[in-house]
Amino acid sequence: MALPRLTDQQIKEDPEQQLRNFKRTKDFLVAIDTDGCITDNMNGKQMLIFHPQFMEFYGLWKIESFFREVAEYYNLFSINRGCNRFIAIQLTLKALAGREDVKKVLSERHVELPDIKPIDNYIDYAKENNLGLGNPSLEEFINKNPTSLPLYKLLGWSEAVNRTFPHISAKIPPFKNVKESLKLMSEYADIMVVSKTPYQDLVNYWENQGIAKYVYIIAGQEMGSKEHHIEVAKKVGKYEDDHVLMIGDGKGDLKAVKKNKGLFYPTSPGKEQEAWDKFPEVFKIFIQQKYKGEFEEKLLADFDKVLLKTPPWEKSDYDHVKSYREKQKIRKALYDKFNPGGRLLLL
């Protein structure tokens, strides 16, 4: 990285200091997501870490199939793919609480969903104060509400997720041709990592994989939204609109760069390797300033067809067991490889 690694203390006290110190060195700016974009770890991260940890913390194993189905939809297979962990939990709990079939199962199995109000309050607080959704801002909110036990539990879950990450998804290497593509980009563009993953996890991954040397700055969830990351860098560097490119796998990535009038290159779920194989040719089109218009519009039209807009449980022919089994092979393969002794319901 061009900018030095931040310490834990610096992240807590002033996480945005590197964004303020951003300096333009090339004519182009490329912003890149990590999970599901650089590395094929989205399924593993959610299915092996986020979801089982939440069920463990909140005693939801008795409704495992329902929780996994809903959480996977929002985190992996819908237009919400890649959203912040706290937003994802908010969406998941609201969807579960609103389903009649889930209400029946909760009653029969004597299970209670966690109160969503503390999560809502924290998210509102972060938004009102322009804070990134992450453990530092959650700790700040806890300090203002020191007797709210549910907030401590929420932080405990988030910390457990972070501590589990290095043992599983951090071991998954980048897609083939990523390193070569980064090297190519670095000759013409300032590269920044923009992500909703915690900063330290991002830096550890990029450094351990030997690819951090190609990027100027790594911006994690503590530094605000992806939109904010790009906005600051673009403003400081005074890059032209068609000189800014975002590479990502979710609608949030698309929205972040379009809010800043930049361009988007999708690594669509299930087609990530194909996207990286084509990237050198695509990047030439970008630096020749022929990307905007018909070329990008075709890519966006294809990308729009990949992510789901309607949950399976809202369809007329919905069958829960069938829906859960659709992703069962993916779950089992991940557990067999990374956590063979882990708890997983098979139907």
N, C-alpha and C positions, 0 to 999 in steps of 0.2 A: 504494500500500500504506500502511496505517496505521503499520506498523512499518518502519523504515529498512532499506535494502538492506544485506546482510552483505557484508563484504569477503572475499577469498580467505583471508586470514590468520585472520579470525574463524571461518570455516567449518572450518578445520583445527584451531584451538585449542578452540573451544567452539560446535559447530554447533547445539546445542539452546537457546542463550541466548534466542532469540525465543519459543520455546515456553514457557519459564519466565516470559517477560514478557507473555504473553497476558492480555488483560483483556476481560471481557464488557462489551459496550455495547448489545446488543439482547436480546430474549427468546429468539431462536432461533439455532441454529448450523447452517450448511450447509458441508459439506466437499465439495470438488470435485476430481476427477481431471483431468488435462489431455489426455494422448495418447489418442486414440480416443474422447474424451469431449467436450472443448471443441473440439478440432480433429481433422480426419480425416487424421491423419498416421501412424497405426499401421502400415499396410501399407508406406508409403514408408520409414518409419524402419527397419523390419526388413529389407525386401527390398533397399533401396538402400544401407543403411549397416551395420547390425549383421552381417548374414550375409556379404556380400562382404568386409568387413574381416576377419572371422574366417577365412574361406577363404584370404585373402591372407597373413595372419600365420602360419597353420599349414599352408600348402601343401596345401589340400584341394580345389582347383579340379577335380581329376580325378574327384571324387565329388560334383560340384556338385548334381546332381539329387537325390541322396539327402540331402545336407546341408540343402539348401533345404527339401525336403519335410518333414523332421523338425523343423527349426528353426521353420518357419512354423506347423506344427501346434501346438507348445508356446507360441509367442509370440502367435499371432493367432487360431487357430480352435478351440482347446480350452479347457477350464475353467481352464487355467493362464494364459490370456491376461492380459497385463499384469504378469506376474511379473518380479522383478528380473533384470537381465541376466546376473548370475552364476548364479543359480538356473536360468535358461533354458539356459545353456550346459551346466550340470551335467546337466540332464534330456536335452538333445539328445545329448551325448556318450555318456551311458549307454544311450540307446535305440539309437544307431548301433552301439555296441560289442556290443549284445545281438542284433543281427539277422544271421541266417545269410547272407542275400543280400548284405548290406553287407560282411560278412567276406570273401566270395568276390571281390567287386569290389575291395576293398582289396588283397587278395593279387595279383590279376591286374594291377592298375594300379600296384603297388608304392607304395602310400600307407599311411601310419601315422597313426592317430588320436592326438591329444595325450594325454598322461598326465592322467587326471582327478584323481589323488590330491592334487596341489597345490591344485586348486580346492576339493575336498572339505575339505581342511585349513583353507583360508581361511574358507570358509562356517561351519565348525564354530567357528573362533576368534571370528568376528564374533557368532555366536549366543551363545556362552558368555560373552562380555563385553558383551552387549547393545549392540552397535554396528550402525549401519546399513551395509548392503552397498553400498559405493561406493569410489571411489578413495582417499579419506582413510584409511579403515580398512584397505584393501589395502596402502597405503603403510606403515601402522603394522605390519601383519603382515610385510611385507618387511623392515622394520627389525629384526624379531625373527628373521628367517631370511634374512640378507643374502647368503648364497651360493646361494639357490634361484633358478636362472636361469629356470625356468618361470614363477615369480611375476612377474618383470620383464616377461616376454613378455605375460602376462595383463594387466598394467597398461598395457603399450604398446597392446594392442588396445583397451582401454577408453578410453584417452586419445585414440586415433585416432577412435573413434566420436564422442566429445564434440567433437572438432575438425571433424568432417565435418558434424555436425548443423546448424550455422547456414547451411550452403550448400544444404541440401535441405529437410528437413522443417520447419525453422523458418519457411520461406516460405509454408507452407500456412495460409491464414486460418482463423479459427474458423468453426464452422457458423453458418448464418443464424439469427438470433434469440438467439444466445448473449449478445451485448452487452445487448440489451433485457432479457433474463432476469436477467442479473447486476445491472442497475440496479434491477429490481423487487425482487430478493432483498435488496439492500443496504439497502432501506428498513425491512426487518423483521428481518434476520438478520445476524449476524457471519459473514463468509465466509472460509474458509481453503482454500488449495490444498493437497491432500495427494497426493504423487506419489512414484514410485520413480525419477524422472528427476533428474539432478543439479540442485542448487539454482540455479546460475548460468544454466543453459539455461532453466529454468522462468521465472526473473525476466526474462531477456532476451525470452522469447516474450511473456509477459503485458504487459510494458512496451511492446514494439514494436507490439503489436496494440491498444494503447490501452485495455486492460481491467484493468490492475493496480490502478487507482484504486478499484475496487469491492471489493477484498479486504483483509482485515485482516492476513493473514500468508500467506507462501508457504513450505511445508515440503517439502523435497526428500529424496532418499535418504540424505543425510548425517545427517539428524535422526531416523533410525530408521524403523520401519515405519509404514504408514498407520494401523494400529490404534493405535500409540503416539501418533501425531499427534493423533488424535481423543480418545484417552483423556486426554491432558494438557489439551487445550483444554476438554473437557467437565468435567473435575474442577475446573479453575481457575474456569471460568465458572458452575459449578453449574447447568448446563442440565438440565431434565427430560428423561427418555428420549425422549418423543414430540415433543420440541422439537429433536431432532438429526436431520439428514438428510444422507445421503451420495449424491452423484451420480457414477455411474461406469459403466464398460463391461465390467468383469471380475469373476470370482468373488472375487478378492482384495479388491475394493472392498466387495462384499457382506459378506464375512467380517469385514473391518475394522470396519464400523459395527455389525454384529450382536454382535460381541464387546463392544461398548460400549452394547448395548441400544438402538441408534438405529434409524432407518428408512432405506430404500434406494429410490432412483429410478434405474432402469437406462436407459442410452443404448445399447441393444443393438447389436452389430456389424451393419451393414447397415441399421439403422433409427434411426441417430443423429439425422438431420434431423427425422424424424417425432417423436422424443422431445422435441426442442427446440421444435418447433411447438406441442406440447401443454403445454409446461411452465408457462406462465403460469396456465392453468386448474388444473393439478396443484398448483402452489405455493399457490394460494388454499385448496385442500383441506387442505394441510399446515398452514398457519398457523391454519386453523379447527379444527385438531386432529381431523380426520375421516379422516386418512390411514391410521392404524394399523388393522389388521384386514382386512376383506374387500377394500378398495381396494388395499392393498399386496400382499396375497396373490395377487391376479389378475396384477399386474405381475410378481411373482417367478416365478409359474408360467410365464408367457410367456418370461421371461428364461432360465429353466432349459432351455428347448427349443432355444435358439440355439447355445450352445457345446457342442462335441463332448466326449464322455467316453471314446471308444474310438478309438485311432489307426487310420488306414486300413490300415496294414501288418499289423494284427492281425486283420483281417477275412478270411473264407474266400475271397472273390472278389477279393482284392487283386491289382492289376496296377500295377507301379511307374510305367511310362510313362504310363498313363492317369491315375494319381493326380497325377503331376507336371504333366501338361497341364491339369488342372482349374483351376489357378491361373495358367496361362501368360499369359492375356490381362491379368490384373492386373499381373503383373511387367512385361510388355512395355509396357503403357501408361505405367507409372511411369518406366521407363527412357527411353522416347521423349520424355517431358515433362521429366524432371529430369536425366538422365544418358545422352543418346543415344549417346555413345561408350563407355559402360560395358560391362563384360563380363557377358554373360548367355547361358546355354545355352537354346536353343529346340529342342524335340523335336517 
